Amino acid sequence: MNFLRGSSPQQQPQIYHYKSDSNASSLSSRSSNGSFVSDVSDPVDPDSFNKADDMVYVAMGKESKEWKANFVWVMQNVPRNKQITIVHINQPSKSIPMTVYGVVGWVPADQVTAKEVAAYRKVENEKMNKTMSTYMSMFARFKIKPEKLIIESDDIADGLLSLITKHGITELVMGAGADKTYSKTMKVPVSPTALTVQARADPACKIWFVCNGKLICTREPYIPTTSGPTANGSQRSSGQTYNGSQSDRNTSNGSVQTGSSLSSPTDDRYRGSRSDHLDGTSMSASTSPYTEVSRVSSSGSLVVDLWDGKPRNKSGPGTGDQGRNHYRDNNKTHQGKDDDAPYPKGRWTQDAPDSNDMKRQRDDILEELHRLEGQRDALEDALASAKHMVKDLQTKLSEAHCLVFSLEREVEELQQERACAVKEVNLLRERVWELEHATREKEKFFEFSYEELKDATNGFDNSLKIGEGGYGSMFKGSLRGMTVAIKLLNPQGMRAKDEFYQEMDALSKLTHLNVSTIIGACPEALAVVYEFLENGSLEDRLSCKDKTPPLTWRARARIAAEICSALIFLHSTNNKQNPVIHGDLKPSNILLDSNFVSRLGDYGIWHALEANATNILSRCSGPMGSFVYMDPEFFASGELRPCSDVYSFGIVLLRLLTGRPAMGILNEVQKAVERGSLDDILDKSAGEWPAEVAKRIAVLGMKCCEVKREMRPELATEAWQVLEPMINPPKLVDFLKACEEAAEKQQNV
């Protein structure tokens, strides 16, 4: 047993044991090798304590509350003329608590720095000082000044055994177990420490085991009677070996004597009445096995007769012929001393018939001892196994904590890397976009002839038609080495060709990541040439045209934010008196590139029309049913404003959310929100919509579709505040976390 960390197994701790002065109340400093030095004071009363010894040792644990009842027992039973010494074994913790990322875990002491271990040991020492101060104050109330004897040991039982041996402790009071384990039927100690001390303590040490203020049992001292093996042929260090050599405390007549019971103290601990043993009056069931055997062997003659009465397989001073020779030697020694003997001549002859009963009783005791030995060995093995298992589990737990901390750090680093990568991609995409448009701005706005457009579309072949609306038809074509989309407008109600060309030239200068590029125009055929986008329109994707996979909820939320950004850009391009208004916002005019980034197409076409309500309304009754997306106030005023695009944007939001047709969609969503059943009408093909995201988009869509224009939200402020997290993945993650925390708090309330 190592008493101190870092010491060699053979090194024994220095133990300090002295009286305190009146002002001392806590532990002082450590010795050079790590032992603890402390102070203390004086005693109490019953007859069971040996009057020859003036010191009683009381082993007290680290929890003062647990020892209050036992302290009362000590005060009531220890004689006042006895000097009390508090014995305490300080057991350093093998694990150190560490806090990492807000989580507390226990880490083995050999896996942390010496500085951290020293800091925690300081905390442990302060706790121990506080406990010892409490014990000292308890004794001080009775005007008793005990001494203190404190050492540091990895195992409490080993520390107590070392103190008993080193200091020759002969009287010890210690706990039999925790107070909660006490019961009226409790006859033996239950704690592993108490059991170990009971079995292995020096035979000369008398131990009182106390629990919850009650005496549980007493381990009487005994003197070994043989130097050879025991009856079962084995010699144990646990105190169950019966040695034939006489102790220094034996009486002068050479016979082995036993210690007194709690109720019958004597001046000499090992002096007793031979008649008491032979009469059997002290052979009670509550006496420990060690005391029983020593009492049987109190008379030298009786011991010889008993051992001689039954043949033994193994030789020893107390068995076979050697036993009989030993008996003869003892007889010779005692011949002529009958006058000094405690018994008159002839007493042995009278008590001889009782020897058979004594032998049977002795055999029963030995058999019980063997059984208890087996139980003790099994319990010690189980305890060792349990300690090993606890140590393994602690190690695994510490490793698990370390792994969790490591994984958390990795996740945080990956999230940061991902956020940086997304940000960099977006910046590069914008940069590429700016470079492309800067290159195109250097080029002149292309003016195409009707013949070029006709050749590019194979004479406007229907197989190349990719869309049709109130303003005209859209064809895919190859023009001057570029794949383009050609919008062939209906000529009715158009402005003059020169004005049309100028308007398209101005619109071609608008550059935004989410606005499709106007490459040129053909005034002769009233056609506009746009860049071609591979993934078609949002309408195609919502209807899963050509069996294309549906858009996920994340992609839909991002597209909503991108269209909002494009509208904010268009409405702020010119001044407020003459902003660029789309005028025909719907899913078929929202185009998707190869990365499913949305681009707003067909914008500004109405600027090329003669501005009157009849002309515009006639174009909104086309096959796509665009009038469903039109601002209701437009029908009354005949005037298009930026808030007209806001109404159309609201219908697009509700379609992204539900995937349902535009007709009647506003009424369906309003009823679902009122019933609290929005989840029932969400498009399940988009995946599991987060409840808070879906609700926010639905509420924003309904606000955009307010009949009165002044009730609709501003896109650049209120709408963008809702949709901005959808276009920024790190912000979306933070937003979802915040929603989850809010939901948990609401559930707790």
C-alpha positions in Angstrom: 0.0 0.0 0.0 1.4 3.4 -1.0 0.5 6.0 1.6 1.6 8.8 -0.6 1.4 9.4 -4.4 4.7 9.0 -6.0 6.3 7.0 -3.2 7.7 3.6 -3.7 5.7 0.6 -2.4 8.3 -0.1 0.4 8.2 3.5 1.7 6.1 4.0 4.8 4.4 7.3 5.7 5.6 9.5 8.5 2.9 9.6 11.1 2.6 12.6 13.5 1.0 12.1 16.8 1.0 14.7 19.5 -1.2 16.9 21.8 -2.5 20.1 20.5 -2.3 23.5 22.2 -5.5 25.2 23.2 -5.6 27.4 20.0 -5.1 24.6 17.5 -8.2 23.6 15.6 -7.2 22.5 12.1 -4.6 20.6 10.1 -1.2 22.1 9.8 1.1 21.5 6.9 2.3 18.3 5.2 5.6 16.7 6.1 8.3 16.4 3.5 7.0 13.1 2.2 3.4 14.1 2.0 1.9 13.0 5.4 -0.5 15.3 7.1 0.3 16.8 10.5 -2.5 18.0 12.9 -3.4 19.0 16.4 -5.9 17.7 19.1 -7.0 17.0 22.9 -8.8 14.6 26.1 -11.5 11.6 27.2 -14.7 9.6 28.7 -16.2 6.5 30.5 -17.0 2.6 30.7 -15.5 -0.3 32.4 -14.7 -2.3 29.3 -11.7 -0.1 28.6 -8.3 -1.4 29.9 -7.2 0.6 32.8 -3.6 -0.2 32.1 -3.6 1.7 28.9 -4.3 5.4 29.0 -5.0 5.9 25.2 -8.2 5.2 23.3 -8.1 5.7 19.5 -11.3 6.7 17.7 -11.3 6.3 13.9 -13.5 9.0 12.4 -14.5 9.4 8.8 -14.6 12.4 6.4 -18.4 13.0 7.0 -18.9 14.6 10.4 -22.7 14.2 10.1 -22.4 10.4 9.9 -20.3 10.4 13.1 -22.6 12.4 15.4 -24.5 9.4 16.8 -21.2 7.4 17.2 -19.7 10.4 18.9 -22.4 10.3 21.6 -21.5 6.6 22.2 -17.9 7.5 22.7 -18.8 10.3 25.1 -21.0 7.9 27.1 -18.6 4.9 27.2 -15.0 6.0 27.2 -13.7 6.7 30.7 -12.7 10.2 31.6 -9.2 9.2 32.6 -8.5 8.0 29.1 -6.7 10.1 26.5 -8.7 10.2 23.3 -6.9 10.3 19.9 -8.8 11.0 16.7 -7.6 8.8 13.9 -8.3 9.9 10.4 -7.1 8.4 7.1 -7.1 11.0 4.3 -7.7 9.1 1.0 -6.8 11.3 -2.1 -9.3 11.1 -4.9 -8.0 9.2 -8.0 -10.0 11.4 -10.4 -10.0 15.1 -10.8 -13.2 17.0 -11.9 -12.6 19.0 -15.1 -15.0 21.3 -16.9 -14.9 21.5 -20.7 -17.5 23.3 -22.8 -19.8 23.5 -19.8 -19.7 19.8 -19.1 -18.2 18.4 -15.9 -16.4 15.1 -16.1 -14.0 13.1 -13.9 -10.6 12.6 -15.4 -7.9 10.3 -13.9 -5.3 12.2 -12.0 -2.5 10.8 -14.0 -4.0 12.3 -17.2 -4.0 16.0 -16.0 -1.2 18.4 -15.2 0.6 18.4 -11.9 -0.7 22.0 -11.3 -4.3 20.9 -11.7 -3.8 17.9 -9.4 -2.1 20.2 -6.7 -5.0 22.6 -6.9 -7.6 19.9 -6.4 -5.5 18.4 -3.5 -5.6 21.8 -1.9 -9.4 21.8 -2.1 -9.4 18.3 -0.5 -7.1 19.3 2.3 -9.3 22.3 3.0 -12.3 20.0 3.3 -10.4 17.7 5.6 -9.3 20.7 7.8 -12.9 21.8 8.0 -14.1 18.2 9.1 -11.3 17.9 11.7 -12.3 21.4 13.1 -15.9 20.1 13.4 -14.7 17.1 15.3 -12.5 19.2 17.6 -15.4 21.5 18.3 -17.6 18.5 19.2 -15.1 17.3 21.8 -14.6 20.9 23.0 -18.2 21.1 24.1 -17.4 18.4 26.7 -14.1 20.1 27.6 -12.1 17.3 26.1 -8.8 17.9 24.2 -8.2 14.9 22.0 -5.0 14.3 20.0 -5.1 13.8 16.2 -3.4 11.1 14.2 -3.7 11.6 10.4 -2.0 10.0 7.5 -2.6 9.8 3.8 -3.3 6.5 2.2 -4.9 5.2 -1.0 -6.8 2.6 1.0 -8.5 3.4 4.3 -8.3 -0.1 5.7 -4.6 -0.4 4.9 -3.9 3.0 6.5 -5.7 1.9 9.8 -3.8 -1.4 9.9 -0.5 0.4 9.4 -1.3 2.8 12.3 -2.4 0.0 14.6 0.9 -1.9 14.0 3.2 1.2 14.0 1.7 2.7 17.2 0.9 -0.5 19.0 -2.7 0.6 19.3 -4.6 -1.7 21.8 -8.0 0.0 22.0 -9.8 1.3 18.9 -13.3 2.5 18.3 -14.5 2.6 14.7 -17.6 2.5 12.6 -19.2 -0.7 11.6 -21.0 0.8 8.6 -23.0 3.8 7.4 -25.9 4.9 9.7 -28.4 4.0 6.9 -27.2 0.3 7.1 -28.0 0.0 10.8 -30.7 -2.4 11.9 -31.7 -4.0 15.3 -30.5 -7.4 14.0 -27.1 -6.1 13.0 -24.5 -8.2 14.7 -21.4 -7.8 12.6 -19.7 -4.9 10.7 -21.0 -4.4 7.1 -18.5 -1.9 5.6 -15.6 -3.5 3.7 -13.1 -1.3 5.7 -14.5 -2.5 9.0 -14.4 -6.2 7.9 -10.8 -5.9 6.7 -9.7 -4.3 10.0 -11.6 -6.8 12.0 -9.9 -9.7 10.2 -6.4 -8.3 9.8 -5.7 -6.0 12.7 -3.0 -6.9 15.3 -4.4 -9.6 17.6 -3.5 -7.5 20.7 -5.9 -4.7 19.6 -9.4 -4.6 21.0 -11.8 -3.0 18.6 -15.4 -1.7 19.3 -17.5 -1.5 16.2 -20.2 1.1 16.5 -23.0 2.1 14.1 -25.7 4.8 14.5 -24.7 5.2 18.2 -25.1 1.5 19.0 -22.4 -1.0 19.8 -22.6 -3.7 17.1 -19.9 -6.1 18.3 -16.5 -6.2 20.0 -13.4 -7.8 18.7 -11.6 -9.0 21.8 -7.8 -9.2 21.9 -6.2 -12.6 21.9 -2.7 -14.1 22.4 -1.4 -16.7 19.8 -0.9 -20.1 21.4 1.1 -22.0 18.8 4.0 -21.3 16.5 3.0 -23.9 14.0 0.1 -24.1 11.6 -3.5 -23.8 12.7 -6.0 -26.7 12.9 -6.7 -26.5 9.2 -3.0 -26.5 8.4 -2.8 -22.9 7.1 -1.5 -19.8 8.7 -3.3 -16.5 8.0 -2.2 -12.9 8.5 -5.8 -12.0 9.3 -5.5 -12.7 13.0 -6.9 -16.3 12.9 -3.6 -18.1 13.5 -3.1 -19.5 17.0 0.5 -19.3 17.9 2.2 -21.2 20.8 4.7 -18.5 21.8 3.9 -16.4 24.8 3.2 -12.7 24.5 4.8 -10.0 26.5 1.4 -9.5 28.1 1.0 -13.1 29.3 0.8 -13.9 32.9 3.9 -15.2 34.8 2.6 -18.8 35.2 3.1 -19.5 31.5 -0.6 -20.1 30.8 -2.4 -18.1 28.1 -4.9 -15.6 29.4 -7.6 -13.5 27.5 -8.8 -10.0 27.6 -11.7 -8.8 29.6 -15.2 -8.3 28.2 -16.9 -4.9 28.1 -18.7 -5.5 31.4 -15.7 -7.0 33.4 -12.5 -5.0 33.1 -9.3 -6.0 34.9 -6.0 -4.3 35.6 -4.2 -6.7 33.3 -5.7 -7.1 29.8 -4.7 -10.7 29.4 -5.4 -11.9 32.9 -8.6 -13.9 33.5 -10.2 -16.4 35.8 -9.6 -20.0 34.9 -12.8 -21.1 36.5 -14.7 -18.7 34.4 -13.5 -20.4 31.2 -14.1 -23.9 32.5 -17.6 -23.1 33.8 -18.4 -21.7 30.3 -20.0 -18.6 31.7 -18.2 -16.3 29.2 -18.8 -18.5 26.2 -21.6 -16.4 24.8 -22.8 -16.4 21.2 -22.0 -12.7 20.8 -18.3 -13.2 21.6 -16.0 -13.2 18.6 -14.5 -16.4 17.4 -11.0 -15.2 18.4 -12.1 -14.8 22.0 -13.8 -18.2 22.1 -10.8 -20.1 21.0 -8.4 -18.2 23.3 -10.7 -18.8 26.3 -10.8 -22.5 25.5 -7.0 -22.5 25.6 -6.7 -20.5 28.8 -5.7 -23.6 30.8 -2.5 -25.1 29.5 -3.5 -28.6 30.7 -6.9 -28.4 29.1 -5.4 -27.3 25.7 -3.1 -30.4 25.7 -5.9 -32.7 26.5 -8.2 -31.3 23.9 -5.7 -31.4 21.1 -4.6 -34.9 22.2 -8.1 -36.1 22.2 -8.3 -36.0 18.4 -5.6 -37.1 16.0 -4.2 -34.5 13.6 -2.8 -35.0 10.1 -0.2 -32.1 10.4 2.4 -31.8 13.0 2.8 -28.9 15.3 3.6 -28.0 18.9 -0.1 -28.5 19.8 -0.7 -31.8 17.9 0.3 -35.6 18.1 3.3 -36.7 20.1 4.8 -33.2 20.1 1.6 -32.0 21.7 1.9 -34.7 24.5 5.6 -33.8 25.0 4.6 -30.2 25.3 2.0 -31.2 27.9 4.6 -33.1 29.9 7.0 -30.2 29.8 4.3 -27.9 31.0 3.3 -30.3 33.7 6.9 -30.5 35.0 7.1 -26.7 35.0 3.9 -26.4 37.1 4.7 -29.3 39.5 5.1 -28.1 43.0 3.3 -24.9 42.3 -0.2 -26.0 43.2 -0.3 -23.7 46.1 0.1 -20.7 43.7 -2.4 -22.0 41.1 -5.8 -20.3 41.0 -7.5 -23.8 41.4 -7.1 -26.3 44.2 -5.7 -29.8 43.6 -8.2 -32.2 42.1 -10.2 -29.5 40.3 -9.1 -30.8 36.8 -10.3 -34.3 37.8 -13.6 -32.9 38.7 -14.0 -30.9 35.6 -12.7 -33.5 33.2 -16.2 -34.8 32.1 -16.8 -31.3 30.6 -13.8 -31.7 28.2 -15.9 -33.5 25.6 -18.4 -30.6 25.5 -15.5 -28.2 25.2 -14.1 -30.1 22.3 -17.3 -30.2 20.5 -17.8 -26.5 21.1 -14.3 -25.8 19.9 -14.8 -27.9 16.8 -18.1 -26.0 16.1 -16.2 -22.7 16.5 -13.4 -23.9 14.2 -15.9 -25.0 11.6 -17.7 -21.7 11.8 -14.3 -20.0 11.4 -13.6 -22.0 8.2 -17.0 -21.0 6.9 -16.5 -17.4 7.7 -13.0 -17.5 6.1 -14.5 -18.8 2.9 -17.2 -16.1 3.0 -14.6 -13.4 3.7 -12.4 -14.6 0.8 -15.3 -14.6 -1.5 -16.3 -11.1 -0.4 -12.8 -9.8 -0.7 -12.6 -11.2 -4.3 -16.0 -9.7 -5.1 -14.9 -6.4 -3.6 -11.7 -6.4 -5.6 -13.6 -7.3 -8.8 -16.1 -4.5 -8.1 -13.3 -2.0 -7.5 -11.6 -3.0 -10.7 -14.9 -2.7 -12.6 -15.5 0.8 -11.1 -12.0 1.8 -12.1 -12.6 0.5 -15.7 -15.9 2.3 -15.9 -14.4 5.5 -14.6 -11.7 5.2 -17.3 -14.2 4.5 -20.0 -16.4 7.4 -18.8 -13.5 9.8 -18.9 -12.5 8.6 -22.4 -16.2 9.1 -23.5 -16.1 12.6 -22.1 -12.9 13.3 -23.9 -14.3 11.9 -27.1 -17.5 14.0 -26.8 -15.4 17.1 -26.2 -13.2 16.3 -29.2 -16.3 15.6 -31.5 -17.9 18.9 -30.3 -14.8 20.8 -31.3 -14.6 19.1 -34.6 -18.3 19.8 -35.3 -17.8 23.5 -34.5 -14.7 23.7 -36.7 -16.6 22.0 -39.6 -19.5 24.3 -39.2 -17.2 27.3 -39.3 -15.4 25.9 -42.3 -18.7 25.3 -44.1 -19.9 28.8 -43.3 -16.7 30.3 -44.6 -16.9 28.1 -47.7 -20.5 29.1 -48.4 -19.6 32.7 -48.0 -16.7 32.4 -50.3 -18.8 30.6 -53.0 -21.4 33.3 -52.8 -18.7 36.0 -53.2 -17.1 34.2 -56.1 -20.5 33.7 -57.8 -21.3 37.4 -57.4 -17.8 38.2 -58.8 -18.2 36.0 -61.8 -21.6 37.5 -62.4 -20.2 41.0 -62.2 -17.3 40.1 -64.6 -19.7 38.6 -67.1 -21.9 41.6 -67.1 -19.0 44.0 -67.1 -17.8 42.2 -70.3 -21.3 42.4 -71.8 -21.6 46.1 -70.9 -18.5 46.8 -73.0 -20.2 45.1 -75.9 -23.0 47.0 -77.6 -26.6 46.0 -76.9 -27.4 43.6 -79.7 -30.0 44.4 -82.2 -31.1 41.3 -84.1 -33.0 41.1 -87.3 -36.2 39.1 -87.7 -34.4 36.7 -90.1 -31.8 35.9 -87.5 -34.4 35.0 -85.0 -36.3 33.0 -87.5 -33.2 31.0 -88.4 -32.3 30.5 -84.7 -35.7 28.9 -84.0 -36.2 27.0 -87.2 -39.0 29.4 -88.2 -40.4 29.5 -84.7 -41.0 25.8 -84.6 -43.4 24.7 -81.9 -41.0 21.9 -80.8 -38.7 24.7 -79.6 -41.4 26.6 -77.8 -40.6 26.6 -74.0 -43.4 28.8 -72.7 -46.4 30.9 -73.5 -48.2 33.8 -71.7 -50.3 36.8 -72.1 -47.4 38.9 -73.4 -46.3 36.3 -76.0 -44.5 33.0 -76.6 -41.0 32.0 -75.5 -38.7 29.9 -77.9 -35.3 28.3 -77.3 -32.8 29.0 -80.1 -29.1 29.3 -81.0 -28.1 32.8 -81.9 -24.5 33.9 -82.8 -23.0 30.9 -81.0 -25.1 31.4 -77.9 -28.1 29.4 -76.6 -30.8 31.9 -75.9 -34.4 32.3 -75.0 -36.4 34.5 -77.4 -39.6 36.2 -76.3 -41.8 36.9 -79.3 -44.3 39.6 -78.1 -47.8 40.1 -79.3 -47.8 43.4 -81.3 -51.1 44.7 -80.0 -50.8 47.7 -77.7 -47.0 48.0 -78.0 -45.2 51.3 -78.1 -43.4 52.6 -81.1 -40.5 50.4 -82.3 -37.9 53.1 -81.4 -39.3 53.5 -77.8 -39.4 49.7 -77.4 -35.8 49.4 -78.4 -34.7 52.1 -76.0 -36.7 50.6 -73.2 -35.1 47.2 -73.7 -31.6 48.7 -74.0 -32.1 50.5 -70.6 -33.3 47.2 -69.0 -30.3 45.3 -70.4 -28.0 47.4 -68.2 -29.6 46.1 -65.0 -27.3 43.5 -63.4 -28.2 41.4 -60.4 -27.5 37.8 -59.5 -31.2 36.9 -59.4 -32.3 38.9 -62.5 -32.0 37.2 -65.9 -29.9 39.1 -68.5 -31.4 40.8 -71.6 -28.9 40.1 -74.4 -30.7 42.1 -77.1 -33.9 42.9 -78.9 -35.5 42.8 -82.4 -37.6 46.0 -82.9 -38.8 44.6 -86.2 -40.5 41.5 -84.7 -41.0 43.1 -81.2 -38.9 40.3 -79.6 -36.6 40.2 -76.6 -33.6 37.9 -76.4 -32.7 36.6 -72.9 -30.0 34.2 -71.6 -31.1 30.6 -71.6 -31.3 28.8 -68.2 -31.0 25.0 -68.2 -33.5 24.0 -65.4 -36.5 25.8 -66.9 -39.0 27.6 -64.8 -40.2 27.3 -61.2 -43.6 26.3 -62.5 -42.0 23.3 -64.2 -40.2 22.2 -61.0 -43.4 22.6 -58.8 -45.3 20.4 -61.2 -42.3 18.0 -61.6 -42.4 18.3 -65.4 -40.6 15.5 -67.2 -40.5 13.6 -63.9 -37.9 15.8 -62.4 -37.4 15.5 -58.6 -39.3 18.0 -56.4 -37.5 20.9 -54.8 -36.6 20.5 -51.1 -38.0 22.9 -48.5 -34.5 24.4 -48.2 -34.3 25.1 -51.9 -37.8 26.6 -51.9 -37.0 28.9 -48.9 -33.8 30.0 -50.6 -35.7 30.8 -53.9 -38.2 32.8 -52.0 -35.4 34.9 -50.5 -33.7 35.3 -53.9 -36.9 36.6 -55.6 -37.4 39.0 -52.7 -33.9 40.3 -53.2 -34.4 40.7 -57.0 -37.7 42.6 -56.5 -36.0 44.9 -53.9 -33.3 45.6 -56.6 -35.8 46.3 -59.4 -37.9 48.6 -57.2 -34.9 50.6 -56.2 -33.2 50.8 -59.5 -34.7 54.1 -60.7 -36.3 56.7 -58.5 -39.5 56.1 -56.5 -41.5 58.1 -59.1 -40.5 55.7 -61.9 -39.3 52.3 -60.5 -38.9 49.2 -62.6 -42.0 47.1 -62.0 -42.2 43.5 -63.1 -45.9 43.5 -63.7 -46.2 39.8 -64.4 -44.6 38.0 -61.5 -45.5 34.2 -61.4 -43.6 30.9 -61.2 -43.4 30.5 -65.0 -41.4 33.8 -65.1 -39.0 32.6 -62.4 -36.2 30.7 -64.1 -33.6 28.3 -62.6 -30.0 27.9 -63.7 -27.9 24.7 -63.5 -27.4 25.2 -59.7 -31.1 25.9 -59.2 -30.3 29.6 -58.5 -33.4 31.6 -59.4 -33.4 34.4 -62.0 -36.4 36.8 -62.5 -37.4 36.8 -66.2 -39.9 38.8 -68.3 -39.4 41.8 -66.1 -40.2 45.3 -67.4 -42.2 44.1 -70.4 -45.2 46.2 -69.4 -42.9 49.3 -69.8 -43.0 48.5 -73.5 -46.8 48.6 -73.5 -49.0 51.6 -73.8 -49.9 52.1 -70.1 -53.6 51.5 -69.9 -55.6 49.0 -67.8 -57.5 47.6 -70.7 -54.4 46.7 -72.6 -52.7 45.0 -69.6 -55.9 43.2 -68.4 -56.3 41.8 -71.9 -52.9 40.2 -71.6 -53.6 38.7 -68.2 -56.3 36.5 -69.4 -53.9 34.2 -71.3 -53.6 30.4 -70.9 -51.5 30.7 -67.7 -54.2 32.5 -65.8 -52.0 35.3 -64.7 -54.9 37.3 -63.4 -54.8 35.2 -60.2 -51.4 36.8 -59.4 -52.6 40.4 -60.2 -53.1 43.0 -57.5 -56.9 43.4 -56.8 -56.5 47.2 -56.5 -55.1 47.3 -60.0 -58.5 46.3 -61.3 -60.0 49.3 -59.6 -57.3 51.9 -60.3 -55.7 50.5 -63.4 -52.3 51.5 -62.0 -49.3 49.2 -61.4 -47.1 50.0 -58.4 -44.3 48.2 -56.6 -46.8 46.9 -54.1 -48.6 45.2 -57.1 -45.5 43.0 -57.4 -45.7 42.4 -53.6 -49.2 40.9 -54.0 -47.9 38.6 -56.8 -44.9 37.6 -54.6 -47.3 36.6 -51.8 -49.1 34.1 -54.1 -45.7 32.7 -55.2 -44.7 32.2 -51.5 -47.9 30.3 -50.8 -47.3 28.1 -53.9 -43.8 27.3 -52.8 -45.1 26.4 -49.4 -48.0 24.1 -50.5 -47.3 23.2 -54.1 -51.0 23.8 -54.8 -52.5 25.7 -57.7 -52.8 29.5 -57.3 -56.6 29.6 -57.6 -58.1 29.7 -54.0 -54.7 29.1 -52.3 -54.9 32.3 -50.2 -58.2 31.1 -48.6 -56.9 27.6 -47.9 -53.8 28.8 -46.1 -55.8 31.4 -44.0 -58.2 28.7 -42.8 -55.3 26.3 -42.0 -53.4 28.9 -40.0 -56.6 29.8 -38.1 -57.2 26.1 -37.3 -53.6 25.6 -36.3 -53.3 22.8 -39.0 -50.8 24.5 -41.4 -48.8 21.2 -41.5 -51.8 19.5 -43.2 -51.5 21.6 -46.4 -47.7 21.8 -46.7 -46.1 20.1 -49.7 -44.8 16.8 -48.2 -42.7 16.2 -51.3 -40.4 19.0 -50.1 -39.5 17.1 -47.0 -40.2 17.9 -43.3 -40.8 21.6 -43.1 -39.5 23.1 -39.8 -42.8 24.3 -38.2 -41.4 27.8 -37.4 -40.0 28.3 -41.0 -43.3 27.2 -42.6 -45.4 29.4 -40.3 -43.2 32.5 -40.9 -43.4 32.1 -44.7 -47.2 31.5 -44.5 -47.8 34.6 -42.4 -45.6 36.7 -44.7 -47.4 35.4 -47.8 -50.8 36.3 -46.3 -49.6 39.8 -45.4 -48.3 40.3 -49.0 -51.8 39.3 -50.2 -53.7 41.9 -48.2 -56.4 43.6 -50.3 -55.4 47.1 -49.2 -52.0 48.1 -50.5 -51.0 50.0 -47.4 -51.4 46.8 -45.3 -48.7 45.0 -47.3 -45.2 44.7 -45.9 -42.2 46.5 -47.3 -40.0 44.0 -49.1 -36.7 45.7 -48.1 -37.5 45.7 -44.3 -40.2 43.4 -43.0 -40.1 40.7 -45.7 -36.3 40.6 -46.0 -36.0 40.2 -42.2 -38.0 37.0 -42.4 -36.4 35.6 -45.6 -32.7 36.6 -45.2 -31.8 33.6 -43.0 -33.1 31.3 -45.8 -30.4 32.5 -48.2 -27.6 32.3 -45.6 -27.0 28.7 -44.4 -25.2 29.7 -41.1 -27.9 32.1 -40.3 -30.5 29.5 -41.1 -28.8 27.0 -38.7 -28.8 29.7 -35.9 -32.4 30.5 -36.7 -33.5 26.9 -36.4 -31.6 26.5 -33.1 -33.3 29.6 -31.8 -36.7 28.2 -32.8 -36.0 24.9 -31.1 -34.9 26.6 -27.8 -38.0 28.9 -27.9 -40.3 25.8 -28.4 -38.6 24.0 -25.5 -39.1 27.0 -23.2 -42.7 27.3 -24.2 -43.3 23.6 -23.4 -41.6 24.0 -20.0 -43.9 26.9 -19.2 
